Amino acid sequence: MNIEAILKDYDTSKITIGVLGGHSALDVCNGATNAGFDTVVVCQKGREKTYEKYYRRRDGRGCVGNVILVDKFGDIVNKSVQDELRALNTVFIHNRYFWVYCDFEKIEKDFEVPIFGLREGVKLEERDIPNNQYDLLKKAKIRIPKIFDKATDIDCLAIVKVNEADRGYERAFFFADNESSFQDEAEKRIESGLITKDALDDAVIEEYIVGAHVNLNYFYSPLSDELELMGTDTRRQTNLDGFLRLPSKEQELVRKYMEPKIIETGHYSVTMKESLVEKAFELGERFVKTMKEEVAPGMIGPFALQGAVSAESGKEEFVIFDVSMRIPGSPGTKYTPYSAYLYGESISYGDRIAMEIERASSEGRLAEILT
């Protein structure tokens, strides 16, 4: 994508910050509005009220300036939509929604709107392609759970991650500690229709880390070559959270009628003791360095290393089992103190992204942060 050629037709004094209508769109729009940018949200028909009605800018309130309606999210690559976005001088902020509902290849090759962040890198979150997130974490010398190639290799408690039958973008999870329990648990889910045999063949089987879950949410600025820790959070998951609130006796009863699922519903803020802060920065710095070496042009803006703090033999260590190569779905990061330690007040991802775009635009360096 020739970003510099596209930018030649932009009025960079009137940048609009755009996003797909879901995931973290309101966070992005609020930060953009705070910085004085116009905003545009591309919404799928039937899912637009949040942006077109409840948070539309009016009477000095709201943060959504423009709404573009499409029949389905994937239509964002249509020429008419792209023309409208470029007419608004749009810099697009990608999120998980963008990559779940749109075709990777079409976004990489046909979406001729500048993206803030790493356009080609987001697909590396997938686990079935070369140089994926596991490969990159290993190259960065960041500990990941032990990965089992097949069920016969399982020699400890493992979590099995399988794409659901109905919603291929969501994963079903189950636990096993040997081949026999793997087969038993898998068969239950195949019979219920939750997963398919073909999906099971592509499952990820990894060591289950017993520890405090924490998502490390970062921002890397190519303009200053500096890594920032935006905040830390963990997940609320349906229906697992409700299940875990029950006493063990009631859990046994519930299991007769339903299968606990791990569907991400939201996040809540957590903090770390300060002895872990330096370790968190070291992980992020190693990952940024590896990305520069392995995936051109390297990390830009927001990303997250998601995992748990293990305390084996009394030694606390981060174990990372997921990477977000774009803005994480964690608007609660503003409510942890780490950005305030740097900026004097807590800022959101939307605020920080807008700050970076504003600086790049004023310094004539937009091409350095766009792909």
C-alpha positions as semicolon CSV with decimal commas, in nm:
position;residue;x (nm);y (nm);z (nm)
1;M;0,000;0,000;0,000
2;N;0,149;0,334;-0,110
3;I;0,054;0,543;0,192
4;E;0,250;0,849;0,083
5;A;0,060;0,860;-0,247
6;I;-0,274;0,842;-0,066
7;L;-0,170;1,112;0,180
8;K;-0,088;1,350;-0,108
9;D;-0,462;1,378;-0,169
10;Y;-0,540;1,433;0,201
11;D;-0,589;1,763;0,378
12;T;-0,380;1,660;0,678
13;S;-0,502;1,963;0,873
14;K;-0,849;1,803;0,873
15;I;-0,781;1,441;0,967
16;T;-1,081;1,225;1,060
17;I;-1,024;0,924;1,283
18;G;-1,226;0,624;1,172
19;V;-1,313;0,287;1,322
20;L;-1,545;-0,008;1,271
21;G;-1,858;-0,001;1,489
22;G;-1,770;-0,242;1,768
23;H;-1,498;-0,358;2,007
24;S;-1,331;-0,030;2,112
25;A;-1,491;0,222;1,876
26;L;-1,628;0,450;2,148
27;D;-1,291;0,463;2,322
28;V;-1,124;0,562;1,995
29;C;-1,390;0,821;1,911
30;N;-1,383;0,977;2,256
31;G;-1,007;1,017;2,249
32;A;-1,020;1,161;1,898
33;T;-1,293;1,408;1,997
34;N;-1,096;1,515;2,305
35;A;-0,804;1,598;2,075
36;G;-1,021;1,796;1,833
37;F;-1,044;1,541;1,551
38;D;-1,360;1,456;1,362
39;T;-1,466;1,092;1,379
40;V;-1,636;0,837;1,155
41;V;-1,775;0,495;1,247
42;V;-1,857;0,231;0,987
43;C;-2,162;0,045;1,122
44;Q;-2,339;-0,270;1,016
45;K;-2,713;-0,218;0,968
46;G;-2,902;-0,344;1,269
47;R;-2,609;-0,273;1,503
48;E;-2,577;0,102;1,461
49;K;-2,784;0,256;1,744
50;T;-2,490;0,280;1,985
51;Y;-2,310;0,507;1,740
52;E;-2,586;0,670;1,535
53;K;-2,820;0,745;1,826
54;Y;-2,682;0,709;2,178
55;Y;-2,331;0,853;2,133
56;R;-2,376;1,064;1,818
57;R;-2,228;1,411;1,866
58;R;-2,495;1,672;1,946
59;D;-2,545;1,969;2,181
60;G;-2,184;1,957;2,297
61;R;-2,219;1,591;2,392
62;G;-2,123;1,264;2,228
63;C;-1,817;1,159;2,032
64;V;-1,933;1,005;1,702
65;G;-1,929;1,263;1,425
66;N;-2,009;1,062;1,111
67;V;-2,172;0,725;1,054
68;I;-2,141;0,513;0,739
69;L;-2,395;0,230;0,723
70;V;-2,311;-0,094;0,542
71;D;-2,510;-0,414;0,496
72;K;-2,230;-0,612;0,655
73;F;-1,898;-0,511;0,808
74;G;-1,700;-0,671;0,523
75;D;-1,849;-0,413;0,285
76;I;-1,598;-0,161;0,418
77;V;-1,374;-0,264;0,128
78;N;-1,638;-0,152;-0,126
79;K;-1,518;0,133;-0,345
80;S;-1,801;0,367;-0,241
81;V;-1,718;0,324;0,127
82;Q;-1,346;0,373;0,070
83;D;-1,415;0,685;-0,138
84;E;-1,624;0,829;0,145
85;L;-1,356;0,752;0,402
86;R;-1,080;0,911;0,193
87;A;-1,299;1,217;0,128
88;L;-1,305;1,263;0,506
89;N;-0,923;1,233;0,520
90;T;-0,967;0,924;0,735
91;V;-0,696;0,752;0,934
92;F;-0,844;0,416;1,027
93;I;-0,787;0,247;1,365
94;H;-0,813;-0,128;1,334
95;N;-0,943;-0,355;1,609
96;R;-1,042;-0,719;1,654
97;Y;-1,381;-0,657;1,492
98;F;-1,209;-0,533;1,180
99;W;-1,017;-0,857;1,137
100;V;-1,294;-1,095;1,246
101;Y;-1,554;-0,960;1,007
102;C;-1,334;-0,860;0,714
103;D;-1,115;-1,072;0,490
104;F;-0,744;-1,047;0,578
105;E;-0,628;-1,046;0,218
106;K;-0,880;-0,784;0,106
107;I;-0,784;-0,553;0,392
108;E;-0,414;-0,596;0,321
109;K;-0,439;-0,545;-0,054
110;D;-0,764;-0,366;-0,140
111;F;-0,844;-0,135;0,153
112;E;-0,682;0,184;0,028
113;V;-0,734;0,386;0,344
114;P;-0,437;0,452;0,574
115;I;-0,439;0,233;0,885
116;F;-0,279;0,342;1,209
117;G;-0,086;0,035;1,316
118;L;0,058;-0,274;1,154
119;R;-0,163;-0,375;0,861
120;E;0,007;-0,705;0,777
121;G;0,086;-0,798;1,135
122;V;-0,260;-0,858;1,277
123;K;-0,305;-1,189;1,098
124;L;-0,006;-1,313;1,299
125;E;-0,244;-1,346;1,594
126;E;-0,369;-1,658;1,413
127;R;-0,189;-1,974;1,519
128;D;-0,184;-2,163;1,191
129;I;0,045;-1,945;0,981
130;P;0,425;-1,909;0,968
131;N;0,588;-1,662;1,208
132;N;0,273;-1,643;1,417
133;Q;0,243;-1,506;1,768
134;Y;0,391;-1,818;1,929
135;D;0,693;-1,804;1,698
136;L;0,744;-1,435;1,770
137;L;0,715;-1,482;2,146
138;K;0,974;-1,760;2,133
139;K;1,209;-1,542;1,929
140;A;1,164;-1,264;2,187
141;K;1,257;-1,515;2,460
142;I;0,923;-1,464;2,631
143;R;0,791;-1,765;2,814
144;I;0,481;-1,926;2,668
145;P;0,293;-2,234;2,789
146;K;0,425;-2,570;2,677
147;I;0,254;-2,663;2,349
148;F;0,153;-3,024;2,283
149;D;0,153;-3,135;1,920
150;K;-0,097;-3,415;1,985
151;A;-0,311;-3,551;2,264
152;T;-0,074;-3,842;2,331
153;D;0,191;-3,587;2,438
154;I;-0,017;-3,437;2,721
155;D;0,166;-3,487;3,051
156;C;0,010;-3,219;3,273
157;L;-0,313;-3,022;3,300
158;A;-0,373;-2,873;2,956
159;I;-0,627;-2,636;2,808
160;V;-0,756;-2,722;2,461
161;K;-0,863;-2,436;2,234
162;V;-1,092;-2,528;1,945
163;N;-1,283;-2,308;1,703
164;E;-1,658;-2,332;1,763
165;A;-1,878;-2,491;1,496
166;D;-2,128;-2,204;1,472
167;R;-1,897;-1,911;1,541
168;G;-1,561;-1,987;1,387
169;Y;-1,411;-1,666;1,525
170;E;-1,481;-1,779;1,883
171;R;-1,306;-2,069;2,054
172;A;-1,442;-2,343;2,275
173;F;-1,220;-2,454;2,561
174;F;-1,187;-2,770;2,761
175;F;-0,934;-2,923;2,997
176;A;-0,749;-3,254;2,984
177;D;-0,457;-3,410;3,169
178;N;-0,393;-3,710;2,941
179;E;-0,503;-3,860;2,610
180;S;-0,800;-4,039;2,761
181;S;-0,951;-3,730;2,923
182;F;-0,883;-3,537;2,600
183;Q;-1,085;-3,788;2,397
184;D;-1,367;-3,801;2,652
185;E;-1,405;-3,423;2,675
186;A;-1,372;-3,375;2,299
187;E;-1,638;-3,636;2,224
188;K;-1,890;-3,463;2,453
189;R;-1,848;-3,138;2,262
190;I;-1,863;-3,301;1,921
191;E;-2,187;-3,480;2,015
192;S;-2,340;-3,154;2,142
193;G;-2,247;-2,976;1,819
194;L;-2,026;-2,721;1,990
195;I;-1,721;-2,826;1,787
196;T;-1,652;-3,046;1,485
197;K;-1,405;-3,328;1,436
198;D;-1,225;-3,122;1,168
199;A;-1,188;-2,827;1,407
200;L;-1,053;-3,059;1,676
201;D;-0,776;-3,167;1,439
202;D;-0,658;-2,804;1,431
203;A;-0,694;-2,744;1,807
204;V;-0,423;-2,579;2,012
205;I;-0,329;-2,789;2,316
206;E;-0,125;-2,599;2,570
207;E;-0,014;-2,630;2,928
208;Y;-0,259;-2,465;3,165
209;I;-0,084;-2,201;3,373
210;V;-0,217;-2,171;3,725
211;G;-0,165;-1,807;3,813
212;A;-0,318;-1,460;3,830
213;H;-0,437;-1,360;3,484
214;V;-0,328;-1,017;3,365
215;N;-0,326;-0,843;3,028
216;L;-0,028;-0,613;2,973
217;N;-0,150;-0,333;2,747
218;Y;0,123;-0,132;2,574
219;F;0,172;0,154;2,332
220;Y;0,486;0,178;2,119
221;S;0,562;0,511;1,953
222;P;0,780;0,496;1,642
223;L;0,802;0,876;1,662
224;S;0,988;0,869;1,995
225;D;1,105;0,504;1,989
226;E;0,952;0,462;2,334
227;L;0,737;0,193;2,490
228;E;0,461;0,286;2,734
229;L;0,256;0,064;2,965
230;M;-0,098;0,191;2,919
231;G;-0,260;-0,027;3,181
232;T;-0,338;-0,375;3,306
233;D;-0,666;-0,561;3,316
234;T;-0,824;-0,903;3,309
235;R;-1,132;-1,054;3,147
236;R;-1,494;-1,113;3,242
237;Q;-1,611;-1,427;3,067
238;T;-1,955;-1,575;3,015
239;N;-2,069;-1,811;3,142
240;L;-1,754;-1,909;3,328
241;D;-1,765;-1,614;3,571
242;G;-2,114;-1,702;3,689
243;F;-2,023;-2,069;3,718
244;L;-1,719;-1,996;3,934
245;R;-1,930;-1,792;4,177
246;L;-2,125;-2,104;4,270
247;P;-2,024;-2,333;4,558
248;S;-1,867;-2,660;4,444
249;K;-2,182;-2,864;4,517
250;E;-2,392;-2,639;4,295
251;Q;-2,124;-2,647;4,027
252;E;-2,166;-3,023;4,006
253;L;-2,541;-2,980;3,960
254;V;-2,499;-2,713;3,694
255;R;-2,259;-2,931;3,494
256;K;-2,546;-3,177;3,438
257;Y;-2,735;-2,915;3,238
258;M;-2,478;-2,685;3,083
259;E;-2,117;-2,666;2,975
260;P;-1,912;-2,374;3,109
261;K;-1,797;-2,153;2,821
262;I;-1,525;-1,891;2,805
263;I;-1,682;-1,615;2,594
264;E;-1,528;-1,275;2,650
265;T;-1,789;-1,028;2,774
266;G;-1,582;-0,745;2,917
267;H;-1,275;-0,647;3,113
268;Y;-1,200;-0,504;3,453
269;S;-0,897;-0,318;3,574
270;V;-0,629;-0,478;3,789
271;T;-0,303;-0,340;3,922
272;M;0,036;-0,501;3,978
273;K;0,276;-0,460;4,263
274;E;0,568;-0,244;4,156
275;S;0,820;-0,528;4,160
276;L;0,643;-0,662;3,848
277;V;0,641;-0,334;3,654
278;E;1,000;-0,358;3,532
279;K;0,942;-0,719;3,426
280;A;0,636;-0,609;3,230
281;F;0,836;-0,340;3,049
282;E;1,115;-0,585;2,970
283;L;0,869;-0,823;2,803
284;G;0,721;-0,542;2,594
285;E;1,063;-0,412;2,490
286;R;1,178;-0,758;2,383
287;F;0,861;-0,806;2,180
288;V;0,897;-0,466;2,009
289;K;1,259;-0,547;1,921
290;T;1,161;-0,884;1,774
291;M;0,880;-0,729;1,571
292;K;1,123;-0,478;1,419
293;E;1,348;-0,767;1,315
294;E;1,077;-1,005;1,194
295;V;0,776;-0,808;1,066
296;A;0,830;-0,485;0,872
297;P;0,788;-0,205;0,965
298;G;0,755;-0,331;1,323
299;M;0,504;-0,254;1,596
300;I;0,310;0,071;1,572
301;G;0,092;0,199;1,854
302;P;-0,119;-0,030;2,073
303;F;-0,063;-0,398;2,142
304;A;-0,104;-0,638;2,433
305;L;0,067;-0,940;2,581
306;Q;-0,197;-1,143;2,762
307;G;-0,114;-1,412;3,013
308;A;-0,073;-1,500;3,377
309;V;0,176;-1,451;3,657
310;S;0,310;-1,789;3,762
311;A;0,480;-1,840;4,097
312;E;0,660;-2,169;4,056
313;S;0,919;-2,233;4,328
314;G;0,836;-1,893;4,471
315;K;0,959;-1,707;4,160
316;E;0,706;-1,478;3,992
317;E;0,716;-1,493;3,613
318;F;0,488;-1,377;3,334
319;V;0,370;-1,652;3,101
320;I;0,212;-1,515;2,783
321;F;-0,049;-1,711;2,592
322;D;-0,207;-1,447;2,367
323;V;-0,090;-1,143;2,172
324;S;-0,307;-0,857;2,042
325;M;-0,130;-0,690;1,750
326;R;-0,368;-0,393;1,762
327;I;-0,581;-0,202;2,011
328;P;-0,693;-0,449;2,279
329;G;-1,057;-0,458;2,383
330;S;-0,961;-0,305;2,717
331;P;-1,108;0,042;2,767
332;G;-1,062;-0,007;3,142
333;T;-0,688;0,050;3,109
334;K;-0,753;0,418;3,174
335;Y;-0,851;0,328;3,527
336;T;-0,513;0,184;3,622
337;P;-0,239;0,427;3,726
338;Y;0,039;0,348;3,478
339;S;-0,034;0,613;3,215
340;A;-0,087;0,868;3,493
341;Y;0,260;0,800;3,630
342;L;0,390;0,915;3,292
343;Y;0,145;1,186;3,186
344;G;0,019;1,319;3,517
345;E;-0,333;1,190;3,454
346;S;-0,472;0,861;3,331
347;I;-0,537;0,848;2,958
348;S;-0,724;0,596;2,746
349;Y;-0,607;0,419;2,434
350;G;-0,827;0,655;2,235
351;D;-0,649;0,954;2,392
352;R;-0,303;0,809;2,327
353;I;-0,376;0,717;1,966
354;A;-0,508;1,068;1,898
355;M;-0,198;1,219;2,060
356;E;0,029;1,017;1,832
357;I;-0,165;1,107;1,516
358;E;-0,172;1,473;1,617
359;R;0,205;1,478;1,669
360;A;0,277;1,293;1,344
361;S;0,053;1,529;1,150
362;S;0,208;1,845;1,299
363;E;0,561;1,714;1,231
364;G;0,485;1,590;0,879
365;R;0,553;1,230;0,981
366;L;0,218;1,060;0,924
367;A;0,369;0,808;0,684
368;E;0,584;0,672;0,969
369;I;0,281;0,555;1,171
370;L;0,046;0,448;0,891
371;T;0,038;0,134;0,680
